[in-house]
Amino acid sequence: MRYLAFIILIFSFTSCDKKIIDNLGSDLPLNKEFVIENGSTKNNLEENISLQMVSVANDSRCPSDVECVWEGDAEVNLVFNSALGIHPIILHTNLASKDTTIGTFTISLIKLDPYPISTKVISQSEYKATIFVTKHD
């Protein structure tokens, strides 16, 4: 009876390890929005791609507590790595370059958080981008 319990225990750990490995490969999902923190990297092992958020530059978005003539813009600097190589990308929150296509993948910036307020300076470590990646055949 102890032997049977030991076998069941071994199988349960093995199935848990498989789920952990599957989850590690899917932190960069396709066709689904995901959030990436500044300085972090997301991977998709199945597609052999990764996306790193490097920095945010020129954040001139109009603070939410101020009335502005123009809503402003911010640049999100990313690095996309695929079988085609390493590709630096700059996506904008307001201008035409909200997305880019590299090979069969399109990377789109959905939003950038936090949104500015006039009384607070946003540090690089606070930025998070919502991204959407699609694969085209």
C-alpha positions, 0 to 999 in steps of 0.5 A: 500500500505504501508503494502505491501511495509513493507511485501516485505521489511521483505521478502527481509531481510529474504532472505538476512539473509539466504544467509549470514548464507549459506556463513558462513557455506561454508568458508571451501569448499570441492573439491575446493582450498581455502586460509587460513591465519595463525591464522585463522579457516575455517568451514564447518557446513554441514560436521561439520568440521573445519581447523585451521592454527596454524603456519609455522615452519622451513621455509627453502625454497630457496629464489626466488632471490637466486640460491640454490642446494635444493629448501628447505621446510616449515612445515604448522601446522594445526588442523583438527576438525571432528566427529573423534576428534581434529587432529594436522597435519603437511603438507610440501611444498616439502617433501612427506607429502603434504597431509594427510587423516583423516577418510573420508577427505583428506587435501592437501597443494597446496602452501604456501605464501609468497615465501621467498626473501633473504632481508626480514624475513616473520612474522607468520602473513604474511603466507597464505596456499592454501588448498584443502579438499576432502571427500571420501565415 
